[in-house]
Amino acid sequence: MLKKPSYEELEQRVKELEKIAFELKQMKENHLENEELYNNILEYISDGIMVLDSNFRFTHWNKAMERICQIPRKKVVGGGKSAWEIFPDLTKDGMDEIMWKAMQGEVVRQKDVPLPFNNRKSCFISQLFFPLRNTNSEICGIVGVVRDITAGKQAEETIRFNESRLKILLKLNQMTEASLQKIKDFALEAAVKLTKSKIGYLTFMNNDETILNMHSWSKNTVEQCAISDKPLTYPMETMGLWGEAVRQRKAIITNNYSAPNPFKKGLPKGHIKIIRHMNVPFFEGNRIIIVAGLGNKENDYDASDVRQLTLLIHDMWSLIQRKQAEKEKKKIEVQLLQAQKIETIGTLVGGIAHNFNNLLMGIQGYTSLMLFETDPANSNYARLKNIEKMVKSRLKFTHQLLGYARKGIDKVKPLDLNQLVEETSETFGRTRKEFTIRRELDNDLYAIEADQGKIEQVLLNLYLNSADAMSEGGELTLTTSNTSHKNIKGKPYDPKPANYVMLSVADTGKGMDKNTMKRIFEPFFTTKGIGQGTGLGLAATYGIIRAHNGYIDVDSKMHQGTTFRIYLPASEIKLQKAVKTSEKLIKGTGTVLMIDDEEDILEVGSELLKTIGYKILTAIDGKGAVEIYKNNMDKIDIVLLDMIMPTMGGGKIFDTIKKINPNAKVLLTSGYSLDSQVAEILDRGCDGFIQKPFNLNQLSEKIREILQ
């Protein structure tokens, strides 16, 4: 039987119980405080925290979880439902296995995984699950820690994307030798890859934005599309949804292509099935120049895809423009070298022609004197006439040389180019029956201001060139029309702003290769055999046209004929009929001061002038000429002045004489034809010009014309 405790023992026991009760109370209060602290920590920590009990019911879902998952706490905590009842897709996402492992005591970590619990596919997390234990170390639940790494992952993705784009840009800039088509194909494939699309195409817009011209399809598009005859042009009026990017002048994204859309016009049979699509226009100023399309990305297209495609197309277009600029630069450099080459040769050829004309002057002058003094019945008269005839034939040769050297034009006046074409082609046609001549002449053609003889020379040179190319027959087509500098495009020259008269001489002959075309206007260049051509015809043609401030070009292909096009500045001056003057010997009286740096010319010129009836004073340089004129100003009726003089040129001599006597009569002479220097002196008040070589009749008529 138990001993009954004493009062003191009971009192001690009560005190012990009271102490235990107090300690329990303290423990409970501390527990509540700790629980509150625990809840506060969980609530405001930046990572998402979820706690599940042993029955997989959520007991905690902090604010970070609400923010990351965009699911309020009340939906998951306190309803008595398990995680699988709230989120049926957890099994599909593999979360059930992770939770079971944690409930069995494992610590499970995952990185860079899509967010479970909702369909935010663009959100990525790192997560940690571990078991929750009670004071007895028994598992009573699990804890999940979720960290939103979307921003970091997007930053990494952006870095990777930019690295890829920089590599593409670097590759583009290294494609300096690639063709434009290869550049376009590469840029399109890069766009497909960057945006993770499956198909793509690249089109260029025409100037008035009415037609899209297909320039490139992606490889997958070519492989998957079953349309055998793919169109290359797409008129805007036939374009459905894909044309809205042009009509609305902005990027058009269609992420559900199967949904009804009033702009869709359907796809042709054999076309690739479209799931989603993006169409982006690219502008230069206010004009759309390129439209790029991408399709069938696994996820939806968004503004970032538009931006990246736009940047890539911009890179491509910049490279294309740079290549075109470099091509144009090289073209200009070639033109400049060719122009310098022609100019250098022209200067040399002009000097040769000038000296040759001076030589002919002596022959012509003495022949004229002998003819004047010889009876026509004399047997030598016919011989002298033959010499004069030979001089004239050689003079045509020097005219061709001077024409190439662009040493001017003799008599500029308003001309009807149609009339010249009709007259010269009709005359030429009588001599060449093996081909036909067709004329397509503009009835309202502008007039031109030109030297008729030189333009006739140009026409005959072009006719002869075509005739040689059509030895076995063909057709020569002569076309004239009015145009302006705005319509003269794609030429190896940049015409000055003006209206022009265009002449086209087209034959159906054997044509030329590129190497021949490059040299076609060079003097002495010919494809004919020895003795069959001088190689000066087209060279002279080039020089004459340039001397008229015009332009000439050629287009030819082997076995496909040749077309020469000439552009001459149009004139507003009314046409006048040419008045032909007759050559006859006109006697005169008075004194002539003849100035020339060649003694042979002075000698023959003096004899010619004396024969006509004039007294002669001569000077071999400018200084002596000025001195003679000062001392004999009252006696001298006219000055015969050579343009090309050493030390003091003809222009300076003229100006000095005019200062001495503003009323002085001066007749310029030169082995060159009428060039810009002579024209300037004529504009300053010089009375006339005569080209060497000249005969008695020509000289007498010119002097009489000035003195009267």
C-alpha positions in Angstrom: 0.0 0.0 0.0 1.4 3.4 -1.0 2.5 5.8 1.6 0.4 8.9 1.8 2.5 12.0 1.0 3.0 14.6 3.6 1.7 18.1 3.3 5.2 19.3 2.6 5.6 16.8 -0.2 2.3 17.8 -1.7 3.2 21.5 -1.5 6.6 20.7 -3.2 4.8 18.8 -5.9 2.4 21.6 -6.6 5.3 24.0 -6.9 6.9 21.7 -9.4 3.7 21.4 -11.4 3.3 25.2 -11.4 6.9 25.5 -12.7 6.2 23.0 -15.4 3.0 24.8 -16.3 4.9 28.1 -16.4 7.6 26.6 -18.6 4.9 25.2 -20.9 3.2 28.5 -21.1 6.6 30.2 -21.9 7.3 27.5 -24.5 3.9 28.1 -26.1 4.4 31.8 -26.2 7.9 31.4 -27.7 6.5 29.0 -30.2 3.9 31.5 -31.3 6.5 34.2 -31.6 8.8 31.9 -33.5 5.9 30.8 -35.8 5.1 34.5 -36.5 8.7 35.2 -37.2 8.9 32.1 -39.4 5.8 33.2 -41.3 7.1 36.8 -41.7 10.4 35.4 -43.1 8.6 33.1 -45.5 6.2 35.8 -46.6 8.7 38.5 -47.5 11.6 36.4 -48.8 12.2 37.1 -52.5 12.1 33.4 -53.5 8.8 31.6 -53.8 8.2 29.3 -50.8 5.5 26.6 -50.7 4.9 24.1 -47.9 2.8 20.9 -48.2 1.8 18.6 -45.4 2.1 14.8 -45.5 -1.1 14.6 -47.6 0.3 17.0 -50.2 -2.0 19.8 -49.1 -0.6 23.3 -49.4 -0.2 24.9 -45.9 1.9 27.9 -47.1 2.1 29.9 -50.4 4.1 33.1 -49.9 3.8 36.4 -51.8 6.7 35.6 -54.0 4.9 32.4 -55.2 1.8 34.6 -55.9 4.0 36.9 -58.0 5.9 34.2 -59.8 3.0 31.9 -60.6 0.4 34.6 -60.8 -1.8 32.4 -58.6 -3.4 33.9 -55.4 -2.8 32.1 -52.0 -6.5 31.5 -51.4 -6.7 29.3 -54.4 -4.2 26.8 -53.0 -4.2 27.1 -49.2 -7.0 26.1 -46.8 -9.3 24.4 -49.2 -8.4 20.9 -48.0 -7.5 19.8 -51.6 -4.3 18.1 -52.5 -1.8 19.6 -55.0 -3.0 17.2 -57.7 -6.6 18.2 -57.2 -5.7 21.9 -57.6 -3.2 21.3 -60.4 -4.2 18.3 -62.5 -1.2 18.8 -64.9 1.5 18.2 -62.3 1.8 14.6 -63.4 2.3 15.8 -67.0 5.0 18.3 -65.9 6.8 15.6 -63.8 6.2 17.4 -60.5 4.6 14.4 -58.9 7.8 12.4 -59.0 9.8 15.4 -57.6 7.3 15.8 -54.7 7.2 12.1 -53.9 11.0 12.0 -53.8 11.1 14.9 -51.3 8.4 13.3 -49.2 10.6 10.2 -49.0 13.6 12.2 -47.7 15.4 13.3 -50.9 16.6 16.8 -51.7 15.7 17.5 -55.4 17.2 20.4 -57.4 16.2 21.6 -60.9 17.6 24.5 -63.0 16.3 26.3 -66.0 12.9 24.6 -66.1 9.6 26.0 -67.3 7.3 27.2 -64.5 4.8 24.5 -63.3 1.3 25.4 -61.9 0.4 27.6 -65.0 0.9 27.9 -68.7 3.5 30.7 -68.7 5.8 29.1 -71.1 8.1 32.1 -71.2 8.8 31.9 -67.5 11.8 29.9 -66.3 12.7 28.9 -62.7 15.2 27.1 -60.6 13.6 25.0 -57.8 14.5 23.0 -54.7 12.3 20.5 -52.8 13.3 19.0 -49.5 11.5 17.1 -46.6 10.0 19.0 -43.7 10.6 17.2 -40.3 9.1 17.6 -36.8 10.9 17.6 -33.5 11.2 13.9 -33.7 12.9 14.1 -37.1 9.9 12.5 -38.7 8.9 13.7 -42.2 5.7 15.7 -41.9 5.6 17.4 -45.2 7.8 19.0 -47.9 9.1 22.5 -48.7 9.5 23.9 -52.2 11.7 26.9 -53.0 11.2 28.5 -56.4 13.5 31.2 -57.9 12.4 33.2 -61.0 15.3 33.2 -63.4 13.4 34.5 -66.4 15.1 37.9 -66.5 18.5 36.3 -66.3 17.7 33.6 -68.8 16.3 36.3 -71.2 19.5 38.3 -70.7 21.5 35.2 -71.5 19.3 34.5 -74.5 19.7 38.2 -75.6 23.5 37.9 -75.3 23.5 34.6 -77.3 21.1 36.1 -79.8 23.3 39.2 -80.2 26.4 37.0 -80.6 24.7 35.1 -83.3 23.6 38.2 -85.0 27.1 39.7 -84.8 28.5 36.6 -86.3 25.9 36.9 -89.1 26.8 40.5 -89.6 30.5 39.7 -89.6 29.8 37.0 -92.2 27.8 39.4 -94.3 30.5 42.0 -94.3 33.0 39.3 -95.3 30.9 38.5 -98.4 32.5 41.2 -100.4 33.1 38.9 -103.4 29.7 37.2 -103.2 26.9 37.9 -105.6 23.9 39.9 -104.5 21.8 36.7 -104.8 24.1 34.8 -102.4 23.9 37.8 -99.9 20.1 37.7 -100.1 19.9 33.9 -99.6 22.3 34.0 -96.7 20.4 36.9 -94.9 17.1 35.0 -95.4 18.4 31.7 -94.0 19.9 33.7 -91.0 16.5 35.3 -90.3 14.8 31.9 -90.4 17.4 30.6 -87.9 17.4 33.6 -85.6 13.7 33.6 -85.2 13.4 29.8 -85.0 11.1 29.8 -88.0 10.6 27.0 -90.4 10.1 28.9 -93.7 10.8 32.3 -95.1 10.9 34.5 -98.2 12.4 37.8 -99.4 10.7 40.1 -101.8 11.7 43.5 -103.3 9.1 46.2 -104.1 8.9 48.1 -107.3 9.1 51.9 -107.4 5.4 52.6 -107.3 4.7 49.9 -104.7 2.4 47.9 -106.9 4.4 44.7 -107.4 6.4 42.5 -105.1 9.3 40.7 -106.9 10.4 37.4 -105.3 14.2 37.3 -104.8 14.7 34.4 -102.4 13.0 31.5 -100.7 14.5 29.7 -97.7 15.8 26.2 -98.3 12.9 24.6 -96.3 10.4 26.5 -98.3 11.9 25.2 -101.6 12.0 21.6 -100.3 8.5 21.6 -98.8 6.6 23.6 -101.3 4.9 21.4 -103.9 4.0 24.2 -106.3 5.9 23.3 -109.5 5.9 26.7 -111.2 6.4 29.3 -108.4 5.5 32.8 -109.5 8.2 35.5 -109.3 6.0 38.6 -109.3 3.0 39.3 -107.1 0.8 42.3 -108.0 -0.6 43.9 -104.9 -4.2 43.7 -106.1 -3.9 39.9 -106.0 -2.3 39.8 -102.5 -4.4 38.7 -99.6 -3.2 38.7 -95.9 0.4 38.7 -96.9 -0.1 42.1 -98.7 -1.4 43.8 -95.6 2.1 44.7 -94.5 2.3 46.9 -97.5 -1.2 48.3 -97.4 -1.0 49.0 -93.7 2.7 49.9 -93.9 3.6 48.0 -90.8 4.6 44.5 -89.6 1.7 42.0 -89.6 1.8 39.1 -87.2 -0.7 36.2 -87.5 -0.2 33.7 -84.8 -3.3 31.6 -85.6 -3.4 31.4 -89.3 -6.3 28.9 -89.3 -8.6 31.5 -87.7 -11.0 33.3 -90.0 -9.6 36.5 -91.4 -11.3 38.8 -94.0 -7.9 39.5 -95.7 -7.1 35.9 -96.5 -7.5 34.8 -100.1 -6.5 31.2 -99.6 -3.3 29.3 -100.6 -2.6 27.6 -103.9 -2.6 23.8 -104.2 0.7 22.4 -103.1 1.6 25.3 -100.8 3.1 24.7 -97.4 0.6 24.6 -94.5 0.9 27.9 -92.6 0.5 27.7 -88.8 1.6 31.2 -87.9 3.1 33.9 -90.0 5.0 37.3 -89.8 5.3 39.8 -92.6 7.6 42.8 -92.2 8.1 45.8 -94.6 11.5 47.6 -94.7 11.6 51.3 -95.6 14.0 53.6 -97.3 12.7 57.0 -96.5 9.0 56.8 -97.0 9.1 54.1 -99.6 8.8 50.3 -99.0 11.7 48.6 -100.7 11.7 45.1 -99.2 9.1 42.8 -97.6 10.3 39.8 -95.7 8.1 37.0 -94.5 8.7 34.2 -91.9 6.4 31.4 -90.8 5.7 28.3 -88.7 7.7 29.2 -85.6 6.8 26.8 -82.7 5.9 29.6 -80.4 4.1 32.8 -81.1 5.8 35.7 -83.0 6.1 38.9 -81.1 7.7 42.4 -81.4 11.2 41.0 -80.7 11.0 38.9 -83.8 10.0 41.9 -85.8 12.8 43.9 -84.4 15.4 41.2 -85.1 14.2 40.6 -88.6 14.2 44.4 -89.3 17.8 44.7 -88.0 19.0 41.8 -90.1 17.4 43.1 -93.3 18.9 46.5 -92.5 22.3 44.9 -92.3 21.7 43.1 -95.6 20.5 46.2 -97.3 23.5 48.2 -96.1 25.9 45.6 -97.5 24.0 45.6 -100.8 24.1 49.4 -101.0 27.8 49.4 -100.1 28.6 46.8 -102.8 26.6 48.8 -105.4 28.4 52.0 -104.3 31.8 50.2 -104.7 30.7 48.9 -108.1 29.7 52.4 -109.1 33.0 53.7 -107.8 34.9 51.2 -109.8 32.8 52.0 -112.9 33.6 55.7 -112.5 37.3 54.9 -112.0 37.3 52.9 -115.2 35.4 55.7 -117.0 37.9 58.3 -115.6 40.9 56.2 -116.8 39.2 55.7 -120.2 38.5 59.4 -120.4 42.0 60.3 -119.4 43.4 57.8 -121.9 41.2 59.2 -124.7 42.0 62.8 -123.7 45.8 62.0 -123.8 45.6 60.3 -127.1 43.3 63.1 -128.4 45.9 65.7 -127.5 48.6 63.8 -129.3 46.4 63.1 -132.3 45.3 66.8 -132.4 48.9 67.9 -132.4 49.7 65.5 -135.2 46.7 66.8 -137.3 47.7 70.4 -136.6 51.2 69.9 -137.9 50.0 67.8 -140.8 47.6 70.7 -141.8 50.5 73.1 -141.7 52.4 70.8 -144.0 49.4 70.6 -146.3 49.2 74.4 -146.2 52.5 74.7 -147.9 51.5 72.1 -150.5 48.1 73.6 -151.0 49.4 77.2 -151.1 52.1 76.6 -153.7 49.7 74.4 -155.8 47.1 77.3 -155.8 49.8 79.7 -156.9 50.9 77.4 -159.7 47.4 76.8 -160.8 46.7 80.5 -160.9 49.7 81.1 -163.1 49.2 78.0 -165.4 47.1 77.9 -168.5 44.4 75.2 -168.2 45.6 73.9 -171.6 49.0 73.2 -170.2 49.7 69.6 -169.5 50.9 70.5 -166.0 47.6 72.0 -165.1 45.9 68.6 -164.8 48.8 67.4 -162.7 48.5 70.4 -160.3 44.8 69.7 -160.0 45.5 66.1 -159.0 47.9 67.4 -156.4 45.1 69.7 -155.1 42.7 66.7 -155.1 45.2 64.6 -153.1 45.6 67.5 -150.6 41.8 67.6 -150.1 41.6 63.8 -149.6 44.4 64.0 -147.0 42.5 66.9 -145.4 39.6 64.6 -144.8 42.0 62.4 -142.9 43.1 65.3 -140.7 39.5 66.2 -140.1 38.9 62.8 -138.7 41.9 63.1 -136.5 40.7 66.5 -135.3 37.3 65.1 -134.8 38.6 62.5 -132.5 40.8 65.1 -130.7 37.6 67.1 -130.2 39.3 70.2 -131.6 36.1 71.9 -132.2 33.4 72.4 -134.7 33.6 74.6 -137.8 30.1 76.1 -138.4 27.5 75.7 -135.7 23.9 76.4 -136.7 20.4 75.0 -135.9 19.9 71.7 -137.8 17.0 69.3 -138.4 18.6 65.9 -137.5 15.7 64.1 -139.1 16.5 65.7 -142.4 20.2 64.8 -142.1 19.3 61.2 -141.3 17.0 60.9 -144.2 19.4 62.5 -146.7 22.5 60.7 -145.6 20.8 57.3 -145.2 19.1 57.6 -148.6 22.4 58.4 -150.3 24.2 55.6 -148.4 21.5 53.1 -149.1 22.0 53.5 -152.9 25.6 52.2 -152.4 24.7 49.3 -150.2 21.9 47.0 -151.4 22.7 44.0 -149.2 20.6 45.2 -146.3 17.5 47.3 -145.7 17.2 50.6 -144.0 14.2 51.3 -141.7 13.6 54.8 -140.3 11.6 55.6 -137.2 11.8 59.3 -136.9 10.0 61.6 -134.4 7.9 64.1 -136.3 8.2 66.6 -133.5 11.9 66.3 -133.0 13.8 69.2 -131.4 16.3 71.1 -133.4 20.0 70.8 -132.6 22.9 73.3 -132.8 25.7 71.6 -134.6 28.2 71.6 -137.5 26.3 69.9 -140.3 29.5 68.5 -141.9 30.6 66.9 -138.7 27.2 65.4 -137.9 27.1 64.0 -141.5 30.5 62.5 -140.9 29.2 60.9 -137.7 26.2 59.4 -139.5 28.3 58.0 -142.3 30.8 56.5 -139.9 28.0 54.7 -138.1 26.4 53.6 -141.3 29.8 52.2 -142.5 30.3 50.4 -139.2 26.9 48.7 -139.4 27.4 47.8 -143.1 30.7 46.1 -142.3 28.9 44.1 -139.6 26.1 43.0 -142.0 28.1 41.8 -145.0 25.6 39.0 -145.5 22.5 41.2 -145.2 20.4 42.4 -142.4 18.4 45.5 -141.2 19.7 48.9 -140.2 17.2 50.8 -138.0 17.5 54.6 -137.5 15.5 56.0 -134.7 15.1 59.6 -133.4 13.2 60.9 -130.4 13.1 63.7 -127.8 14.2 62.9 -124.3 15.7 64.5 -121.2 18.5 63.8 -118.8 16.0 62.2 -116.4 15.4 59.4 -118.9 19.1 58.8 -119.7 19.9 56.2 -117.0 22.3 53.3 -116.6 24.8 54.9 -118.9 28.6 55.1 -118.5 28.2 58.9 -118.1 26.1 61.4 -116.1 24.4 63.8 -118.6 24.0 67.4 -117.7 20.4 68.5 -116.9 18.8 69.4 -120.3 16.6 68.3 -123.1 18.3 66.0 -125.6 17.7 64.6 -129.1 18.4 60.9 -129.2 19.6 59.1 -132.3 19.8 55.3 -132.3 21.6 53.4 -135.1 20.9 49.7 -134.6 22.0 46.8 -136.9 21.4 43.1 -136.9 25.0 42.3 -137.6 27.6 40.0 -136.0 27.9 42.2 -132.8 30.9 42.7 -130.6 32.4 41.1 -127.5 33.1 43.1 -124.3 36.8 43.6 -125.0 36.0 45.1 -128.4 33.3 47.3 -126.9 35.8 48.7 -124.4 38.2 49.9 -127.2 35.7 50.7 -129.9 36.2 54.5 -129.6 40.0 54.4 -129.4 41.9 55.8 -132.5 43.5 53.4 -134.8 41.7 50.5 -133.2 40.1 48.3 -135.8 38.9 44.7 -136.1 39.4 44.8 -139.9 42.4 43.4 -141.8 45.4 45.4 -142.8 44.5 48.0 -145.4 40.8 47.7 -144.8 40.3 50.4 -142.2 42.2 53.2 -140.4 40.5 52.7 -137.0 39.6 56.4 -137.0 35.9 56.4 -137.9 34.4 55.7 -134.5 37.1 57.6 -132.7 36.3 60.7 -134.7 32.6 60.1 -134.1 33.3 60.0 -130.3 35.3 63.2 -130.5 32.7 65.1 -132.6 29.8 64.1 -130.3 31.7 65.2 -127.2 32.7 68.4 -128.9 29.0 69.1 -129.4 28.5 68.5 -125.6 26.7 65.3 -126.5 27.1 61.7 -125.4 27.5 58.4 -127.2 27.4 54.8 -126.0 27.2 51.4 -127.5 25.3 48.2 -126.7 26.2 44.9 -128.4 26.3 41.2 -128.0 27.9 38.6 -130.2 25.6 37.5 -133.0 22.8 39.8 -131.7 23.7 43.0 -133.4 24.9 46.4 -132.2 23.1 49.6 -131.2 24.8 53.1 -131.0 22.9 55.8 -129.2 23.8 59.5 -129.5 22.4 62.2 -127.3 22.8 65.8 -128.5 21.6 68.9 -126.6 18.2 70.2 -127.9 17.9 73.8 -129.2 15.0 76.2 -129.1 16.3 78.2 -132.0 14.2 78.0 -135.1 15.6 76.2 -138.1 17.0 78.2 -141.0 18.0 77.1 -144.4 21.7 77.0 -145.1 23.0 79.4 -147.7 25.8 78.0 -149.9 28.5 80.4 -150.9 30.5 80.1 -154.1 34.3 80.1 -154.1 35.9 82.5 -156.5 39.1 84.6 -156.6 38.4 88.1 -155.3 41.2 90.7 -155.9 41.9 93.2 -153.2 44.1 96.1 -152.1 45.7 97.1 -148.9 48.2 95.8 -146.4 48.1 92.5 -144.5 50.2 91.7 -141.3 50.7 87.9 -141.4 51.7 86.4 -138.0 52.9 82.7 -137.9 55.7 80.9 -136.1 56.6 78.8 -139.2 58.7 80.4 -141.9 57.4 78.1 -144.6 53.8 79.2 -143.8 54.8 82.8 -143.8 56.5 82.3 -147.2 53.7 80.6 -149.0 51.1 82.9 -147.3 53.0 86.0 -148.4 53.0 84.8 -152.0 49.2 84.0 -151.9 48.4 87.4 -150.5 50.6 89.2 -153.1 48.9 87.2 -155.8 45.5 88.4 -154.6 46.8 92.0 -154.6 47.8 92.8 -151.0 51.0 94.2 -149.6 52.6 92.1 -146.9 54.2 92.5 -143.5 55.2 89.4 -141.6 56.1 88.5 -138.0 57.4 85.2 -136.7 56.5 85.7 -133.0 54.1 87.7 -130.8 56.5 90.3 -129.5 57.7 91.2 -133.0 54.1 91.3 -134.3 53.0 93.8 -131.6 56.0 96.0 -132.4 55.3 95.9 -136.2 51.6 96.7 -135.6 52.4 99.7 -133.4 54.7 101.1 -136.0 52.4 100.4 -139.0 48.9 100.7 -137.4 47.7 103.3 -140.0 48.9 101.2 -143.0 47.7 97.7 -141.9 44.1 96.9 -143.1 43.9 93.4 -141.6 45.9 91.0 -139.5 46.1 87.3 -140.4 46.9 85.7 -137.0 47.9 82.1 -136.3 46.3 80.8 -133.2 49.1 78.5 -132.0 52.1 80.7 -131.2 55.1 80.1 -128.8 55.6 82.4 -125.8 52.8 84.8 -126.6 49.8 82.8 -127.8 47.3 83.9 -130.5 44.7 85.0 -127.9 47.1 87.3 -126.1 48.4 88.8 -129.3 44.8 89.5 -130.4 44.0 91.2 -127.1 47.2 93.3 -127.3 46.4 94.5 -130.8 42.9 95.3 -129.8 44.2 97.5 -126.9 46.4 99.3 -129.4 43.5 99.7 -131.9 40.0 98.6 -130.9 38.9 98.8 -134.6 41.7 96.4 -135.8 40.5 93.7 -138.2 41.8 90.3 -137.3 41.4 87.0 -139.2 42.4 83.9 -137.1 44.0 80.9 -138.7 45.0 77.5 -137.4 45.8 73.9 -138.3 43.1 73.0 -135.8 39.4 73.5 -136.6 37.2 75.9 -134.7 37.7 74.9 -131.1 36.7 76.5 -127.8 39.8 78.8 -127.6 39.1 80.2 -131.1 35.4 80.5 -130.2 36.3 82.6 -127.2 38.5 85.0 -129.2 35.7 85.3 -131.8 33.3 86.2 -128.9 35.8 88.9 -127.8 35.5 90.6 -131.2 37.7 88.7 -133.6 36.4 89.1 -137.2 36.7 85.6 -138.6 38.4 82.2 -138.8 39.9 80.2 -141.6 41.3 76.7 -141.2 44.6 75.6 -142.8 45.2 74.5 -145.5 43.3 77.1 -147.6 43.7 78.1 -151.2 43.7 81.4 -153.1 39.9 81.6 -153.6 39.1 80.7 -149.9 41.6 83.2 -148.6 40.5 86.0 -150.9 36.8 85.5 -150.2 37.4 85.5 -146.4 39.5 88.7 -146.4 37.0 90.5 -148.6 34.1 89.4 -146.4 35.8 91.0 -143.3 37.1 94.2 -145.0 33.6 94.9 -146.5 
